[in-house]
């Protein structure tokens, strides 16, 4: 069971499960009523092609938290679930 | 209500009886269940909770009743050293 401190996640790198660097974490969106963590807001890496992903203001990448596989040194997300 | 988690940091925490508990320092996320697990309390009101021999105070998410301008938690009798009636 993985439990992490939210502050320890700031600026952590996001990696897809095929080993591609996606970007760095900017923020986390949560639902206060259910306590559910909804999505990650990510600063995409310059080398990352954001086509096919949910974008916010054309600058920030939005990844549903369902796609998160695990969080240790990197945040690993499923490359299919991360798309819209 | 959906908000970014950084909005939580620094919010003041009170019990439903109006007692000041502290302020939100951090949030513990349960990655497997995709839920917030607890909030970490900073600037703990030491009249309410005696932190001697403890590293810090964590409040489980389930006893939080509301979050907006402040965080409101359920008042648990016996959980706080001064929660017994004063008379």
Backbone of each chain as nested JSON, in Angstrom:
{
  "chains": [
    {"id": "A", "residues": [
      {"number": 1, "name": "UNK", "atoms": {"N": [0.849, -1.191, 0.0], "CA": [0.0, 0.0, 0.0], "C": [0.887, 1.245, 0.0]}},
      {"number": 2, "name": "UNK", "atoms": {"N": [0.713, 2.06, -0.986], "CA": [1.566, 3.24, -1.108], "C": [0.85, 4.474, -0.576]}},
      {"number": 3, "name": "UNK", "atoms": {"N": [1.484, 5.104, 0.378], "CA": [0.96, 6.385, 0.867], "C": [2.055, 7.422, 0.704]}},
      {"number": 4, "name": "UNK", "atoms": {"N": [1.697, 8.587, 0.173], "CA": [2.709, 9.618, -0.041], "C": [2.214, 10.961, 0.487]}},
      {"number": 5, "name": "UNK", "atoms": {"N": [3.169, 11.792, 0.862], "CA": [2.837, 13.162, 1.237], "C": [2.708, 13.991, -0.03]}},
      {"number": 6, "name": "UNK", "atoms": {"N": [1.663, 14.795, -0.092], "CA": [1.426, 15.584, -1.296], "C": [2.594, 16.52, -1.596]}},
      {"number": 7, "name": "UNK", "atoms": {"N": [3.174, 17.093, -0.548], "CA": [4.27, 18.036, -0.78], "C": [5.508, 17.347, -1.363]}},
      {"number": 8, "name": "UNK", "atoms": {"N": [5.675, 16.056, -1.035], "CA": [6.845, 15.347, -1.547], "C": [6.706, 15.087, -3.048]}},
      {"number": 9, "name": "UNK", "atoms": {"N": [5.505, 15.279, -3.572], "CA": [5.286, 15.002, -4.996], "C": [5.597, 16.189, -5.878]}},
      {"number": 10, "name": "UNK", "atoms": {"N": [5.718, 17.36, -5.289], "CA": [5.837, 18.537, -6.133], "C": [7.117, 18.467, -6.965]}},
      {"number": 11, "name": "UNK", "atoms": {"N": [6.958, 18.745, -8.22], "CA": [8.038, 18.719, -9.211], "C": [8.623, 17.325, -9.424]}},
      {"number": 12, "name": "UNK", "atoms": {"N": [7.902, 16.296, -9.045], "CA": [8.345, 14.94, -9.344], "C": [8.145, 14.662, -10.828]}},
      {"number": 13, "name": "UNK", "atoms": {"N": [8.973, 13.8, -11.392], "CA": [8.878, 13.505, -12.818], "C": [7.813, 12.431, -13.08]}},
      {"number": 14, "name": "UNK", "atoms": {"N": [7.09, 12.622, -14.166], "CA": [6.066, 11.663, -14.56], "C": [6.617, 10.832, -15.715]}},
      {"number": 15, "name": "UNK", "atoms": {"N": [6.477, 9.537, -15.59], "CA": [7.021, 8.609, -16.573], "C": [5.882, 7.711, -17.022]}},
      {"number": 16, "name": "UNK", "atoms": {"N": [5.781, 7.413, -18.334], "CA": [4.765, 6.447, -18.747], "C": [5.365, 5.051, -18.617]}},
      {"number": 17, "name": "UNK", "atoms": {"N": [4.505, 4.027, -18.642], "CA": [5.016, 2.681, -18.376], "C": [5.78, 2.097, -19.565]}},
      {"number": 18, "name": "UNK", "atoms": {"N": [5.937, 2.867, -20.647], "CA": [6.877, 2.428, -21.68], "C": [8.184, 3.219, -21.587]}},
      {"number": 19, "name": "UNK", "atoms": {"N": [8.369, 3.888, -20.459], "CA": [9.663, 4.505, -20.181], "C": [9.845, 5.895, -20.736]}},
      {"number": 20, "name": "UNK", "atoms": {"N": [8.769, 6.491, -21.212], "CA": [8.9, 7.847, -21.76], "C": [8.701, 8.878, -20.665]}},
      {"number": 21, "name": "UNK", "atoms": {"N": [9.523, 9.913, -20.705], "CA": [9.35, 11.016, -19.754], "C": [8.212, 11.903, -20.252]}},
      {"number": 22, "name": "UNK", "atoms": {"N": [7.234, 12.141, -19.396], "CA": [6.1, 12.961, -19.806], "C": [6.29, 14.407, -19.35]}},
      {"number": 23, "name": "UNK", "atoms": {"N": [6.664, 14.589, -18.102], "CA": [6.85, 15.952, -17.627], "C": [7.036, 15.97, -16.125]}},
      {"number": 24, "name": "UNK", "atoms": {"N": [6.806, 17.138, -15.526], "CA": [6.925, 17.249, -14.072], "C": [5.578, 17.654, -13.486]}},
      {"number": 25, "name": "UNK", "atoms": {"N": [5.327, 17.175, -12.285], "CA": [4.039, 17.428, -11.65], "C": [3.92, 18.883, -11.226]}},
      {"number": 26, "name": "UNK", "atoms": {"N": [2.764, 19.478, -11.556], "CA": [2.543, 20.854, -11.139], "C": [1.571, 20.896, -9.969]}},
      {"number": 27, "name": "UNK", "atoms": {"N": [0.484, 20.171, -10.099], "CA": [-0.503, 20.184, -9.035], "C": [-1.349, 18.918, -9.103]}},
      {"number": 28, "name": "UNK", "atoms": {"N": [-2.185, 18.744, -8.09], "CA": [-3.08, 17.598, -8.032], "C": [-4.486, 18.126, -7.807]}},
      {"number": 29, "name": "UNK", "atoms": {"N": [-5.442, 17.631, -8.594], "CA": [-6.815, 18.092, -8.362], "C": [-7.56, 17.047, -7.539]}},
      {"number": 30, "name": "UNK", "atoms": {"N": [-8.231, 17.512, -6.499], "CA": [-8.925, 16.59, -5.594], "C": [-10.39, 17.005, -5.445]}},
      {"number": 31, "name": "UNK", "atoms": {"N": [-11.196, 16.043, -5.037], "CA": [-12.602, 16.31, -4.75], "C": [-12.774, 16.261, -3.235]}},
      {"number": 32, "name": "UNK", "atoms": {"N": [-13.133, 17.395, -2.635], "CA": [-13.232, 17.449, -1.177], "C": [-14.399, 16.635, -0.643]}},
      {"number": 33, "name": "UNK", "atoms": {"N": [-15.475, 16.536, -1.418], "CA": [-16.651, 15.845, -0.892], "C": [-16.401, 14.348, -0.766]}},
      {"number": 34, "name": "UNK", "atoms": {"N": [-15.789, 13.763, -1.776], "CA": [-15.571, 12.317, -1.739], "C": [-14.169, 11.967, -1.238]}},
      {"number": 35, "name": "UNK", "atoms": {"N": [-13.284, 12.952, -1.177], "CA": [-11.915, 12.663, -0.787], "C": [-11.101, 12.063, -1.916]}},
      {"number": 36, "name": "UNK", "atoms": {"N": [-11.714, 11.936, -3.074], "CA": [-11.079, 11.302, -4.224], "C": [-10.006, 12.215, -4.852]}},
      {"number": 37, "name": "UNK", "atoms": {"N": [-8.912, 11.603, -5.252], "CA": [-7.912, 12.333, -6.032], "C": [-8.318, 12.196, -7.498]}},
      {"number": 38, "name": "UNK", "atoms": {"N": [-8.559, 13.308, -8.175], "CA": [-9.165, 13.255, -9.502], "C": [-8.123, 13.173, -10.604]}},
      {"number": 39, "name": "UNK", "atoms": {"N": [-7.222, 14.15, -10.647], "CA": [-6.262, 14.141, -11.752], "C": [-4.962, 14.855, -11.378]}},
      {"number": 40, "name": "UNK", "atoms": {"N": [-3.957, 14.568, -12.193], "CA": [-2.666, 15.231, -12.042], "C": [-2.575, 16.339, -13.076]}},
      {"number": 41, "name": "UNK", "atoms": {"N": [-2.003, 17.456, -12.677], "CA": [-1.764, 18.537, -13.631], "C": [-0.256, 18.596, -13.844]}},
      {"number": 42, "name": "UNK", "atoms": {"N": [0.153, 18.424, -15.091], "CA": [1.563, 18.171, -15.395], "C": [2.102, 19.229, -16.348]}},
      {"number": 43, "name": "UNK", "atoms": {"N": [3.315, 19.669, -16.079], "CA": [4.08, 20.51, -16.996], "C": [4.721, 19.582, -18.005]}},
      {"number": 44, "name": "UNK", "atoms": {"N": [4.275, 19.536, -19.264], "CA": [4.867, 18.581, -20.192], "C": [6.331, 18.9, -20.501]}},
      {"number": 45, "name": "UNK", "atoms": {"N": [7.113, 17.846, -20.669], "CA": [8.516, 17.995, -21.053], "C": [8.589, 18.508, -22.494]}},
      {"number": 46, "name": "UNK", "atoms": {"N": [9.659, 19.252, -22.817], "CA": [9.772, 19.827, -24.172], "C": [9.751, 18.76, -25.253]}},
      {"number": 47, "name": "UNK", "atoms": {"N": [10.279, 17.579, -24.921], "CA": [10.381, 16.528, -25.929], "C": [9.093, 15.726, -26.069]}},
      {"number": 48, "name": "UNK", "atoms": {"N": [8.117, 16.011, -25.235], "CA": [6.929, 15.162, -25.206], "C": [5.864, 15.679, -26.174]}},
      {"number": 49, "name": "UNK", "atoms": {"N": [5.323, 14.77, -26.998], "CA": [4.269, 15.128, -27.949], "C": [2.924, 15.017, -27.236]}},
      {"number": 50, "name": "UNK", "atoms": {"N": [2.261, 16.16, -27.053], "CA": [1.058, 16.168, -26.231], "C": [-0.212, 15.83, -27.016]}},
      {"number": 51, "name": "UNK", "atoms": {"N": [-0.068, 15.525, -28.271], "CA": [-1.233, 15.22, -29.095], "C": [-1.988, 14.006, -28.543]}},
      {"number": 52, "name": "UNK", "atoms": {"N": [-3.308, 14.118, -28.487], "CA": [-4.103, 13.004, -27.984], "C": [-4.299, 13.029, -26.487]}},
      {"number": 53, "name": "UNK", "atoms": {"N": [-3.701, 13.996, -25.817], "CA": [-3.863, 14.101, -24.362], "C": [-4.734, 15.298, -24.016]}},
      {"number": 54, "name": "UNK", "atoms": {"N": [-5.346, 15.208, -22.855], "CA": [-6.156, 16.312, -22.355], "C": [-5.259, 17.471, -21.955]}},
      {"number": 55, "name": "UNK", "atoms": {"N": [-5.532, 18.649, -22.502], "CA": [-4.702, 19.801, -22.183], "C": [-5.536, 20.878, -21.497]}},
      {"number": 56, "name": "UNK", "atoms": {"N": [-4.868, 21.666, -20.674], "CA": [-5.529, 22.789, -20.033], "C": [-4.787, 24.039, -20.475]}},
      {"number": 57, "name": "UNK", "atoms": {"N": [-5.478, 24.985, -21.046], "CA": [-4.888, 26.226, -21.558], "C": [-3.738, 25.973, -22.536]}},
      {"number": 58, "name": "UNK", "atoms": {"N": [-3.73, 24.806, -23.195], "CA": [-2.685, 24.469, -24.171], "C": [-1.292, 24.366, -23.572]}},
      {"number": 59, "name": "UNK", "atoms": {"N": [-1.185, 24.493, -22.247], "CA": [0.152, 24.473, -21.645], "C": [0.33, 23.291, -20.7]}},
      {"number": 60, "name": "UNK", "atoms": {"N": [-0.76, 22.966, -20.022], "CA": [-0.657, 21.963, -18.968], "C": [-1.386, 20.693, -19.372]}},
      {"number": 61, "name": "UNK", "atoms": {"N": [-0.783, 19.596, -19.031], "CA": [-1.308, 18.284, -19.365], "C": [-2.138, 17.785, -18.19]}},
      {"number": 62, "name": "UNK", "atoms": {"N": [-3.316, 17.231, -18.484], "CA": [-4.158, 16.704, -17.418], "C": [-4.224, 15.186, -17.54]}},
      {"number": 63, "name": "UNK", "atoms": {"N": [-3.788, 14.5, -16.506], "CA": [-3.76, 13.037, -16.528], "C": [-4.667, 12.506, -15.427]}},
      {"number": 64, "name": "UNK", "atoms": {"N": [-5.682, 11.692, -15.781], "CA": [-6.561, 11.155, -14.74], "C": [-5.773, 10.301, -13.744]}},
      {"number": 65, "name": "UNK", "atoms": {"N": [-6.151, 10.368, -12.472], "CA": [-5.375, 9.644, -11.454], "C": [-5.501, 8.13, -11.626]}},
      {"number": 66, "name": "UNK", "atoms": {"N": [-6.559, 7.696, -12.331], "CA": [-6.705, 6.265, -12.624], "C": [-5.49, 5.705, -13.347]}},
      {"number": 67, "name": "UNK", "atoms": {"N": [-4.833, 6.56, -14.111], "CA": [-3.71, 6.088, -14.918], "C": [-2.461, 5.859, -14.082]}},
      {"number": 68, "name": "UNK", "atoms": {"N": [-2.47, 6.349, -12.839], "CA": [-1.263, 6.238, -12.019], "C": [-1.064, 4.803, -11.542]}},
      {"number": 69, "name": "UNK", "atoms": {"N": [0.089, 4.248, -11.888], "CA": [0.405, 2.871, -11.494], "C": [1.045, 2.85, -10.115]}},
      {"number": 70, "name": "UNK", "atoms": {"N": [2.046, 3.684, -9.937], "CA": [2.722, 3.729, -8.649], "C": [3.528, 5.022, -8.522]}},
      {"number": 71, "name": "UNK", "atoms": {"N": [3.853, 5.356, -7.297], "CA": [4.64, 6.553, -7.049], "C": [5.805, 6.177, -6.145]}},
      {"number": 72, "name": "UNK", "atoms": {"N": [6.996, 6.252, -6.664], "CA": [8.181, 6.074, -5.804], "C": [9.12, 7.231, -6.136]}},
      {"number": 73, "name": "UNK", "atoms": {"N": [10.214, 6.954, -6.877], "CA": [11.08, 8.047, -7.295], "C": [10.455, 8.809, -8.459]}},
      {"number": 74, "name": "UNK", "atoms": {"N": [9.674, 8.092, -9.254], "CA": [8.932, 8.7, -10.355], "C": [7.464, 8.408, -10.153]}},
      {"number": 75, "name": "UNK", "atoms": {"N": [6.633, 9.177, -10.833], "CA": [5.216, 8.846, -10.898], "C": [5.021, 8.089, -12.209]}},
      {"number": 76, "name": "UNK", "atoms": {"N": [4.653, 6.834, -12.129], "CA": [4.506, 6.027, -13.334], "C": [3.029, 5.959, -13.716]}},
      {"number": 77, "name": "UNK", "atoms": {"N": [2.719, 6.339, -14.955], "CA": [1.327, 6.304, -15.413], "C": [1.19, 5.359, -16.601]}},
      {"number": 78, "name": "UNK", "atoms": {"N": [0.013, 4.784, -16.723], "CA": [-0.287, 3.897, -17.84], "C": [-0.432, 4.73, -19.108]}},
      {"number": 79, "name": "UNK", "atoms": {"N": [0.261, 4.333, -20.16], "CA": [0.293, 5.212, -21.342], "C": [-1.029, 5.222, -22.104]}},
      {"number": 80, "name": "UNK", "atoms": {"N": [-1.856, 4.197, -21.905], "CA": [-3.156, 4.217, -22.575], "C": [-4.195, 4.967, -21.752]}},
      {"number": 81, "name": "UNK", "atoms": {"N": [-4.183, 4.697, -20.447], "CA": [-5.17, 5.355, -19.574], "C": [-4.909, 6.855, -19.462]}},
      {"number": 82, "name": "UNK", "atoms": {"N": [-3.674, 7.285, -19.703], "CA": [-3.346, 8.706, -19.553], "C": [-3.933, 9.542, -20.681]}},
      {"number": 83, "name": "UNK", "atoms": {"N": [-4.253, 8.861, -21.809], "CA": [-4.831, 9.62, -22.926], "C": [-6.305, 9.873, -22.687]}},
      {"number": 84, "name": "UNK", "atoms": {"N": [-6.882, 10.765, -23.502], "CA": [-8.322, 11.043, -23.306], "C": [-9.189, 10.003, -23.995]}}
    ]},
    {"id": "B", "residues": [
      {"number": 1, "name": "UNK", "atoms": {"N": [-16.897, 19.435, -4.612], "CA": [-16.122, 20.572, -5.101], "C": [-14.701, 20.123, -5.443]}},
      {"number": 2, "name": "UNK", "atoms": {"N": [-14.277, 20.437, -6.639], "CA": [-12.927, 20.04, -7.048], "C": [-11.974, 21.229, -6.974]}},
      {"number": 3, "name": "UNK", "atoms": {"N": [-10.855, 21.014, -6.315], "CA": [-9.867, 22.075, -6.146], "C": [-8.472, 21.5, -6.254]}},
      {"number": 4, "name": "UNK", "atoms": {"N": [-7.524, 22.366, -6.533], "CA": [-6.15, 21.905, -6.538], "C": [-5.677, 21.739, -5.099]}},
      {"number": 5, "name": "UNK", "atoms": {"N": [-4.849, 20.727, -4.905], "CA": [-4.497, 20.322, -3.55], "C": [-3.679, 21.396, -2.825]}},
      {"number": 6, "name": "UNK", "atoms": {"N": [-2.981, 22.237, -3.582], "CA": [-2.175, 23.276, -2.927], "C": [-3.051, 24.336, -2.257]}},
      {"number": 7, "name": "UNK", "atoms": {"N": [-4.339, 24.404, -2.69], "CA": [-5.254, 25.357, -2.056], "C": [-5.491, 25.005, -0.59]}},
      {"number": 8, "name": "UNK", "atoms": {"N": [-5.284, 23.727, -0.279], "CA": [-5.526, 23.259, 1.091], "C": [-4.453, 23.732, 2.06]}},
      {"number": 9, "name": "UNK", "atoms": {"N": [-3.23, 23.842, 1.556], "CA": [-2.114, 24.138, 2.444], "C": [-2.316, 25.487, 3.123]}},
      {"number": 10, "name": "UNK", "atoms": {"N": [-2.161, 25.487, 4.434], "CA": [-2.285, 26.727, 5.188], "C": [-3.681, 27.007, 5.711]}},
      {"number": 11, "name": "UNK", "atoms": {"N": [-4.683, 26.212, 5.289], "CA": [-6.03, 26.439, 5.814], "C": [-6.05, 26.109, 7.31]}},
      {"number": 12, "name": "UNK", "atoms": {"N": [-6.844, 26.871, 8.039], "CA": [-6.937, 26.645, 9.485], "C": [-7.938, 25.524, 9.764]}},
      {"number": 13, "name": "UNK", "atoms": {"N": [-7.622, 24.723, 10.764], "CA": [-8.458, 23.574, 11.094], "C": [-9.158, 23.829, 12.426]}},
      {"number": 14, "name": "UNK", "atoms": {"N": [-10.455, 23.698, 12.422], "CA": [-11.246, 23.844, 13.644], "C": [-12.125, 22.618, 13.834]}},
      {"number": 15, "name": "UNK", "atoms": {"N": [-12.469, 22.321, 15.093], "CA": [-13.447, 21.263, 15.328], "C": [-14.84, 21.88, 15.235]}},
      {"number": 16, "name": "UNK", "atoms": {"N": [-15.834, 21.014, 15.199], "CA": [-17.218, 21.509, 15.092], "C": [-17.64, 22.293, 16.331]}},
      {"number": 17, "name": "UNK", "atoms": {"N": [-16.892, 22.141, 17.419], "CA": [-17.21, 22.942, 18.609], "C": [-16.414, 24.241, 18.623]}},
      {"number": 18, "name": "UNK", "atoms": {"N": [-15.753, 24.541, 17.541], "CA": [-15.069, 25.821, 17.44], "C": [-13.671, 25.868, 18.008]}},
      {"number": 19, "name": "UNK", "atoms": {"N": [-13.121, 24.703, 18.332], "CA": [-11.76, 24.71, 18.872], "C": [-10.74, 24.719, 17.746]}},
      {"number": 20, "name": "UNK", "atoms": {"N": [-9.721, 25.544, 17.913], "CA": [-8.656, 25.615, 16.919], "C": [-7.732, 24.407, 17.083]}},
      {"number": 21, "name": "UNK", "atoms": {"N": [-7.444, 23.735, 15.995], "CA": [-6.591, 22.553, 16.057], "C": [-5.199, 22.843, 15.503]}},
      {"number": 22, "name": "UNK", "atoms": {"N": [-5.142, 23.532, 14.371], "CA": [-3.855, 23.822, 13.752], "C": [-4.078, 24.253, 12.321]}},
      {"number": 23, "name": "UNK", "atoms": {"N": [-3.032, 24.163, 11.497], "CA": [-3.249, 24.463, 10.087], "C": [-2.716, 23.341, 9.206]}},
      {"number": 24, "name": "UNK", "atoms": {"N": [-3.255, 23.271, 8.008], "CA": [-2.91, 22.179, 7.111], "C": [-1.477, 22.356, 6.615]}},
      {"number": 25, "name": "UNK", "atoms": {"N": [-0.644, 21.359, 6.883], "CA": [0.741, 21.449, 6.443], "C": [0.975, 20.579, 5.222]}},
      {"number": 26, "name": "UNK", "atoms": {"N": [0.307, 19.44, 5.197], "CA": [0.498, 18.508, 4.094], "C": [-0.712, 17.576, 4.021]}},
      {"number": 27, "name": "UNK", "atoms": {"N": [-0.814, 16.841, 2.934], "CA": [-1.903, 15.893, 2.748], "C": [-1.294, 14.542, 2.408]}},
      {"number": 28, "name": "UNK", "atoms": {"N": [-1.789, 13.487, 3.037], "CA": [-1.308, 12.145, 2.721], "C": [-2.251, 11.534, 1.683]}},
      {"number": 29, "name": "UNK", "atoms": {"N": [-1.665, 11.066, 0.591], "CA": [-2.463, 10.481, -0.487], "C": [-2.264, 8.974, -0.505]}},
      {"number": 30, "name": "UNK", "atoms": {"N": [-3.374, 8.255, -0.528], "CA": [-3.335, 6.811, -0.659], "C": [-3.386, 6.498, -2.158]}},
      {"number": 31, "name": "UNK", "atoms": {"N": [-2.243, 6.099, -2.7], "CA": [-2.129, 5.966, -4.155], "C": [-3.0, 4.812, -4.681]}},
      {"number": 32, "name": "UNK", "atoms": {"N": [-3.055, 3.718, -3.934], "CA": [-3.791, 2.554, -4.421], "C": [-5.295, 2.812, -4.464]}},
      {"number": 33, "name": "UNK", "atoms": {"N": [-5.805, 3.5, -3.445], "CA": [-7.247, 3.761, -3.409], "C": [-7.61, 5.092, -4.049]}},
      {"number": 34, "name": "UNK", "atoms": {"N": [-6.612, 5.82, -4.546], "CA": [-6.833, 7.104, -5.222], "C": [-7.599, 8.086, -4.341]}},
      {"number": 35, "name": "UNK", "atoms": {"N": [-7.301, 8.061, -3.052], "CA": [-8.03, 8.934, -2.131], "C": [-7.067, 9.692, -1.237]}},
      {"number": 36, "name": "UNK", "atoms": {"N": [-7.591, 10.774, -0.686], "CA": [-6.827, 11.454, 0.352], "C": [-6.979, 10.645, 1.637]}},
      {"number": 37, "name": "UNK", "atoms": {"N": [-5.879, 10.403, 2.306], "CA": [-5.906, 9.517, 3.462], "C": [-5.954, 10.307, 4.771]}},
      {"number": 38, "name": "UNK", "atoms": {"N": [-5.213, 11.393, 4.824], "CA": [-5.15, 12.171, 6.06], "C": [-4.606, 13.552, 5.747]}},
      {"number": 39, "name": "UNK", "atoms": {"N": [-4.835, 14.487, 6.676], "CA": [-4.149, 15.763, 6.554], "C": [-3.151, 15.877, 7.706]}},
      {"number": 40, "name": "UNK", "atoms": {"N": [-2.012, 16.452, 7.381], "CA": [-0.954, 16.622, 8.371], "C": [-1.113, 18.018, 8.964]}},
      {"number": 41, "name": "UNK", "atoms": {"N": [-1.145, 18.074, 10.297], "CA": [-1.416, 19.34, 10.968], "C": [-0.113, 20.0, 11.407]}},
      {"number": 42, "name": "UNK", "atoms": {"N": [0.037, 21.239, 11.043], "CA": [1.162, 22.021, 11.512], "C": [0.671, 23.077, 12.474]}},
      {"number": 43, "name": "UNK", "atoms": {"N": [1.57, 23.74, 13.181], "CA": [1.224, 24.763, 14.172], "C": [0.12, 24.265, 15.099]}},
      {"number": 44, "name": "UNK", "atoms": {"N": [0.316, 23.052, 15.627], "CA": [-0.707, 22.404, 16.433], "C": [-0.999, 23.209, 17.699]}},
      {"number": 45, "name": "UNK", "atoms": {"N": [-2.261, 23.38, 18.002], "CA": [-2.689, 24.018, 19.231], "C": [-2.286, 23.136, 20.41]}},
      {"number": 46, "name": "UNK", "atoms": {"N": [-1.233, 23.544, 21.117], "CA": [-0.688, 22.618, 22.128], "C": [-1.542, 22.552, 23.384]}},
      {"number": 47, "name": "UNK", "atoms": {"N": [-2.523, 23.437, 23.5], "CA": [-3.447, 23.302, 24.63], "C": [-4.444, 22.182, 24.377]}},
      {"number": 48, "name": "UNK", "atoms": {"N": [-4.611, 21.87, 23.116], "CA": [-5.611, 20.866, 22.735], "C": [-4.983, 19.482, 22.64]}},
      {"number": 49, "name": "UNK", "atoms": {"N": [-3.826, 19.433, 22.009], "CA": [-3.18, 18.149, 21.803], "C": [-1.766, 18.224, 22.381]}},
      {"number": 50, "name": "UNK", "atoms": {"N": [-1.418, 17.235, 23.181], "CA": [-0.076, 17.183, 23.741], "C": [0.813, 16.369, 22.812]}},
      {"number": 51, "name": "UNK", "atoms": {"N": [1.729, 17.056, 22.154], "CA": [2.537, 16.377, 21.139], "C": [3.815, 15.777, 21.712]}},
      {"number": 52, "name": "UNK", "atoms": {"N": [3.935, 15.801, 23.048], "CA": [5.138, 15.217, 23.649], "C": [5.234, 13.75, 23.251]}},
      {"number": 53, "name": "UNK", "atoms": {"N": [6.42, 13.309, 22.923], "CA": [6.676, 11.92, 22.51], "C": [6.068, 11.565, 21.147]}},
      {"number": 54, "name": "UNK", "atoms": {"N": [5.515, 12.542, 20.449], "CA": [4.978, 12.244, 19.122], "C": [5.674, 13.114, 18.084]}},
      {"number": 55, "name": "UNK", "atoms": {"N": [5.695, 12.603, 16.851], "CA": [6.344, 13.36, 15.798], "C": [5.452, 14.473, 15.279]}},
      {"number": 56, "name": "UNK", "atoms": {"N": [4.154, 14.218, 15.235], "CA": [3.254, 15.218, 14.695], "C": [1.829, 14.72, 14.767]}},
      {"number": 57, "name": "UNK", "atoms": {"N": [0.926, 15.489, 14.192], "CA": [-0.491, 15.135, 14.251], "C": [-1.032, 14.948, 12.837]}},
      {"number": 58, "name": "UNK", "atoms": {"N": [-1.697, 13.812, 12.641], "CA": [-2.362, 13.539, 11.375], "C": [-3.843, 13.359, 11.66]}},
      {"number": 59, "name": "UNK", "atoms": {"N": [-4.679, 13.959, 10.837], "CA": [-6.114, 13.8, 11.021], "C": [-6.642, 12.944, 9.878]}},
      {"number": 60, "name": "UNK", "atoms": {"N": [-7.265, 11.809, 10.187], "CA": [-7.797, 10.969, 9.118], "C": [-8.869, 11.708, 8.318]}},
      {"number": 61, "name": "UNK", "atoms": {"N": [-8.895, 11.468, 7.008], "CA": [-9.79, 12.242, 6.155], "C": [-11.259, 12.031, 6.502]}},
      {"number": 62, "name": "UNK", "atoms": {"N": [-11.581, 10.829, 7.051], "CA": [-12.995, 10.53, 7.297], "C": [-13.614, 11.381, 8.407]}},
      {"number": 63, "name": "UNK", "atoms": {"N": [-12.802, 11.991, 9.29], "CA": [-13.438, 12.816, 10.318], "C": [-13.541, 14.289, 9.897]}},
      {"number": 64, "name": "UNK", "atoms": {"N": [-13.164, 14.584, 8.659], "CA": [-13.335, 15.953, 8.167], "C": [-14.77, 16.127, 7.709]}},
      {"number": 65, "name": "UNK", "atoms": {"N": [-15.432, 17.168, 8.228], "CA": [-16.816, 17.333, 7.795], "C": [-16.959, 18.358, 6.68]}},
      {"number": 66, "name": "UNK", "atoms": {"N": [-16.118, 19.343, 6.603], "CA": [-16.245, 20.309, 5.519], "C": [-14.913, 21.015, 5.285]}},
      {"number": 67, "name": "UNK", "atoms": {"N": [-14.704, 21.376, 4.025], "CA": [-13.522, 22.172, 3.674], "C": [-13.979, 23.334, 2.815]}},
      {"number": 68, "name": "UNK", "atoms": {"N": [-13.694, 24.538, 3.224], "CA": [-13.899, 25.687, 2.338], "C": [-12.862, 26.752, 2.712]}},
      {"number": 69, "name": "UNK", "atoms": {"N": [-13.289, 27.787, 3.434], "CA": [-12.307, 28.78, 3.873], "C": [-11.489, 28.243, 5.046]}},
      {"number": 70, "name": "UNK", "atoms": {"N": [-12.114, 27.332, 5.801], "CA": [-11.399, 26.633, 6.868], "C": [-11.683, 25.14, 6.709]}},
      {"number": 71, "name": "UNK", "atoms": {"N": [-10.966, 24.339, 7.474], "CA": [-11.249, 22.903, 7.511], "C": [-11.971, 22.613, 8.818]}},
      {"number": 72, "name": "UNK", "atoms": {"N": [-13.142, 21.986, 8.707], "CA": [-13.944, 21.663, 9.877], "C": [-13.871, 20.163, 10.115]}},
      {"number": 73, "name": "UNK", "atoms": {"N": [-13.482, 19.767, 11.344], "CA": [-13.432, 18.334, 11.622], "C": [-14.431, 17.987, 12.719]}},
      {"number": 74, "name": "UNK", "atoms": {"N": [-14.81, 16.716, 12.744], "CA": [-15.744, 16.267, 13.771], "C": [-15.085, 16.394, 15.137]}},
      {"number": 75, "name": "UNK", "atoms": {"N": [-15.889, 16.755, 16.122], "CA": [-15.358, 16.876, 17.469], "C": [-15.441, 15.514, 18.138]}},
      {"number": 76, "name": "UNK", "atoms": {"N": [-14.29, 14.916, 18.404], "CA": [-14.299, 13.584, 18.99], "C": [-14.068, 13.702, 20.492]}},
      {"number": 77, "name": "UNK", "atoms": {"N": [-15.091, 13.411, 21.305], "CA": [-14.914, 13.527, 22.746], "C": [-13.794, 12.592, 23.197]}},
      {"number": 78, "name": "UNK", "atoms": {"N": [-12.896, 13.112, 24.015], "CA": [-11.82, 12.269, 24.523], "C": [-10.577, 12.304, 23.673]}},
      {"number": 79, "name": "UNK", "atoms": {"N": [-10.711, 12.746, 22.418], "CA": [-9.546, 12.769, 21.541], "C": [-8.618, 13.922, 21.899]}},
      {"number": 80, "name": "UNK", "atoms": {"N": [-9.193, 14.973, 22.45], "CA": [-8.394, 16.135, 22.787], "C": [-8.354, 16.303, 24.297]}},
      {"number": 81, "name": "UNK", "atoms": {"N": [-7.226, 16.785, 24.801], "CA": [-7.043, 16.82, 26.253], "C": [-8.027, 17.777, 26.937]}},
      {"number": 82, "name": "UNK", "atoms": {"N": [-8.507, 18.79, 26.212], "CA": [-9.401, 19.739, 26.865], "C": [-10.841, 19.595, 26.426]}},
      {"number": 83, "name": "UNK", "atoms": {"N": [-11.18, 18.472, 25.814], "CA": [-12.512, 18.371, 25.25], "C": [-13.556, 18.028, 26.304]}},
      {"number": 84, "name": "UNK", "atoms": {"N": [-13.125, 17.644, 27.511], "CA": [-14.094, 17.351, 28.558], "C": [-14.723, 18.657, 29.039]}},
      {"number": 85, "name": "UNK", "atoms": {"N": [-15.975, 18.601, 29.508], "CA": [-16.611, 19.833, 30.009], "C": [-15.785, 20.474, 31.1]}},
      {"number": 86, "name": "UNK", "atoms": {"N": [-15.745, 21.816, 31.099], "CA": [-14.852, 22.509, 32.01], "C": [-15.366, 22.479, 33.449]}},
      {"number": 87, "name": "UNK", "atoms": {"N": [-16.696, 22.338, 33.641], "CA": [-17.235, 22.42, 35.007], "C": [-16.99, 21.115, 35.783]}}
    ]}
  ]
}
